[in-house]
């Protein structure tokens, strides 16, 4: 059986080998971080020689850059989709919180990589820069809401950073805690963000979609 498995790996196309190396590297970076992962380990776990890794990615930095870029794209798509859905600002905050928590739930390794600090990540985009981009989008929503309530819209950028930062940090905590359920976490996040400490609801729930 082992020899059959080796022969199967040896018959991989270039595209399949690249995908395999990315999957292996993603797992290692999530487990050990960039600094503690070596090309030797990537090659050993993929059961190839080191030159194969260099051939496809030029080294550990190249693999890492591709892995981070893929995760950034996946999370950006999820968060942008939540914001572009329109609707009441409170519902949009709920959707954004759920989008982040859902990404964590389905891409735990990817999220662990994104929230780690690494010099290489600076060139390919980081979790903090992504959160900054999301905050810029939220800023426009808050600005409109501030005007409606007679508040100073010039404070919207600051509040956008607070709001998005709160969601992001809660997501990092939930990565390991995994309790309560993501829907409950999202409901409590929005409870604090929308109602404030003085107006907290005892048992917050997400907004129910309208009946068709």
C-alpha positions as CSV (number, residue, x, y, z in Angstrom):
1,X,0.0,0.0,0.0
2,X,2.8,2.4,0.9
3,X,4.6,1.8,-2.4
4,X,1.3,2.4,-4.3
5,X,0.9,5.7,-2.4
6,X,4.4,6.8,-3.3
7,X,3.9,5.9,-7.0
8,X,0.7,7.9,-6.9
9,X,2.5,11.0,-5.6
10,X,5.3,10.5,-8.1
11,X,2.7,10.7,-10.9
12,X,1.3,14.1,-9.8
13,X,1.2,16.8,-12.4
14,X,2.9,20.1,-11.7
15,X,-0.4,21.7,-10.7
16,X,-1.3,18.8,-8.3
17,X,2.2,18.9,-6.8
18,X,1.9,22.7,-6.2
19,X,-1.5,22.2,-4.5
20,X,-0.1,19.4,-2.3
21,X,2.8,21.5,-1.2
22,X,0.5,24.4,-0.4
23,X,-1.7,22.2,1.7
24,X,1.2,20.7,3.6
25,X,2.8,24.1,4.1
26,X,-0.5,25.6,5.3
27,X,-0.8,22.9,8.0
28,X,2.8,23.4,9.1
29,X,2.6,27.2,9.3
30,X,-0.6,26.9,11.3
31,X,1.0,24.4,13.7
32,X,4.5,26.0,14.1
33,X,4.5,29.4,12.6
34,X,6.7,30.8,9.8
35,X,10.0,31.0,11.7
36,X,9.7,27.4,13.1
37,X,8.9,25.8,9.8
38,X,11.6,24.7,7.5
39,X,11.8,23.7,3.8
40,X,13.1,20.4,5.0
41,X,9.9,19.8,7.0
42,X,7.7,20.8,4.1
43,X,9.6,18.5,1.8
44,X,9.5,15.6,4.3
45,X,5.8,15.8,5.0
46,X,5.1,16.1,1.3
47,X,7.5,13.2,0.7
48,X,9.5,15.0,-1.9
49,X,13.0,16.3,-2.1
50,X,13.9,19.9,-1.1
51,X,14.6,20.9,-4.7
52,X,11.0,20.2,-5.6
53,X,9.9,22.9,-3.1
54,X,12.4,25.4,-4.5
55,X,11.3,24.6,-8.0
56,X,7.7,25.5,-7.3
57,X,8.1,28.4,-4.9
58,X,11.7,29.4,-4.7
59,X,11.8,28.7,-1.0
60,X,9.9,28.9,2.3
61,X,9.1,32.6,1.8
62,X,7.5,31.9,-1.6
63,X,5.2,29.2,-0.2
64,X,4.2,31.4,2.7
65,X,3.4,34.4,0.5
66,X,1.1,32.3,-1.6
67,X,-0.6,30.7,1.5
68,X,-1.2,34.1,3.1
69,X,-2.5,35.6,-0.2
70,X,-5.0,32.8,-0.6
71,X,-6.3,33.2,3.0
72,X,-6.5,37.0,2.6
73,X,-8.5,36.6,-0.5
74,X,-10.9,34.1,1.0
75,X,-11.6,36.3,4.1
76,X,-11.8,39.5,2.1
77,X,-14.4,37.9,-0.1
78,X,-16.5,36.8,2.9
79,X,-16.3,40.1,4.7
80,X,-16.9,42.2,1.6
81,X,-19.9,40.1,0.7
82,X,-21.4,40.6,4.1
83,X,-21.0,44.4,3.8
84,X,-22.2,44.6,0.3
85,X,-25.5,42.8,1.1
86,X,-27.1,46.1,2.1
87,X,-29.9,46.4,4.7
88,X,-30.1,48.0,8.1
89,X,-26.7,48.8,9.6
90,X,-27.3,46.5,12.6
91,X,-28.0,43.6,10.3
92,X,-24.8,44.4,8.3
93,X,-22.8,44.3,11.5
94,X,-24.4,40.9,12.4
95,X,-23.5,39.6,8.9
96,X,-20.0,40.8,9.1
97,X,-19.4,39.2,12.5
98,X,-20.9,35.9,11.3
99,X,-18.8,36.0,8.2
100,X,-15.6,36.3,10.2
101,X,-16.7,33.6,12.7
102,X,-17.7,31.3,9.8
103,X,-14.3,31.7,8.2
104,X,-12.7,30.8,11.5
105,X,-14.9,27.8,11.8
106,X,-14.1,26.4,8.3
107,X,-10.5,27.7,7.9
108,X,-9.0,27.4,11.3
109,X,-5.5,26.8,10.0
110,X,-5.8,29.8,7.6
111,X,-6.9,32.1,10.4
112,X,-4.1,31.0,12.7
113,X,-1.6,31.9,10.0
114,X,-3.2,35.3,9.4
115,X,-3.1,36.4,13.0
116,X,0.5,35.4,13.5
117,X,3.1,38.1,13.0
118,X,5.8,37.5,10.3
119,X,8.0,39.8,8.4
120,X,7.1,38.0,5.2
121,X,3.4,38.8,5.6
122,X,4.2,42.5,5.4
123,X,4.7,42.2,1.7
124,X,1.6,40.2,1.0
125,X,-1.0,41.7,3.2
126,X,-1.7,41.1,6.9
127,X,-4.7,40.4,9.0
128,X,-4.4,43.9,10.5
129,X,-4.3,45.6,7.1
130,X,-7.3,43.6,6.0
131,X,-9.2,44.7,9.2
132,X,-8.2,48.3,8.3
133,X,-9.7,47.9,4.9
134,X,-12.9,46.6,6.4
135,X,-13.0,49.4,8.8
136,X,-12.8,51.9,5.9
137,X,-15.9,50.3,4.5
138,X,-17.7,50.4,7.8
139,X,-16.7,54.0,8.2
140,X,-19.2,55.1,5.5
141,X,-22.0,53.1,7.1
142,X,-21.4,54.7,10.5
143,X,-21.0,58.2,9.0
144,X,-24.5,58.0,7.5
145,X,-25.9,56.6,10.8
146,X,-24.2,59.4,12.8
147,X,-25.8,62.1,10.6
148,X,-29.2,60.5,11.2
149,X,-28.8,60.7,14.9
150,X,-27.3,64.2,14.9
151,X,-23.8,63.0,15.9
152,X,-20.6,64.3,14.5
153,X,-19.8,62.2,11.4
154,X,-16.1,63.1,11.7
155,X,-15.9,60.6,14.6
156,X,-17.1,57.8,12.3
157,X,-13.5,56.6,11.3
158,X,-12.6,56.2,15.0
159,X,-15.7,54.3,15.8
160,X,-15.2,52.1,12.7
161,X,-11.8,51.0,14.0
162,X,-13.3,50.3,17.5
163,X,-16.2,48.3,16.0
164,X,-14.1,46.2,13.6
165,X,-11.3,45.8,16.1
166,X,-13.8,44.4,18.7
167,X,-15.1,41.8,16.2
168,X,-11.6,40.8,15.1
169,X,-10.3,40.3,18.6
170,X,-13.3,38.4,19.6
171,X,-12.8,36.2,16.6
172,X,-9.2,35.5,17.8
173,X,-10.5,34.5,21.2
174,X,-13.2,32.3,19.8
175,X,-10.6,30.5,17.6
176,X,-9.7,28.5,20.7
177,X,-12.7,28.9,22.9
178,X,-15.3,27.7,20.4
179,X,-18.0,28.3,23.0
180,X,-20.7,29.6,22.9
181,X,-21.9,29.0,19.3
182,X,-20.9,31.4,16.6
183,X,-24.5,32.8,16.3
184,X,-24.5,33.5,20.0
185,X,-21.1,35.2,19.9
186,X,-22.3,37.3,17.0
187,X,-25.5,38.3,18.8
188,X,-23.5,39.3,21.9
189,X,-21.0,41.3,19.8
190,X,-23.8,43.3,18.2
191,X,-25.5,43.6,21.6
192,X,-22.5,45.5,22.9
193,X,-21.8,47.4,19.6
194,X,-25.4,48.5,19.0
195,X,-26.9,48.9,22.5
196,X,-23.8,49.9,24.5
197,X,-23.1,48.7,28.1
198,X,-26.0,50.6,29.6
199,X,-28.5,49.2,27.2
200,X,-27.3,45.5,27.0
201,X,-30.0,43.0,26.4
202,X,-30.1,40.0,28.8
203,X,-30.6,37.4,26.0
204,X,-29.5,39.0,22.7
205,X,-30.5,37.3,19.5
206,X,-29.6,37.9,15.8
207,X,-32.2,39.7,13.7
208,X,-34.5,37.3,12.1
209,X,-34.8,37.6,8.3
210,X,-38.2,38.8,7.1
211,X,-40.7,36.2,6.1
212,X,-41.1,36.0,2.3
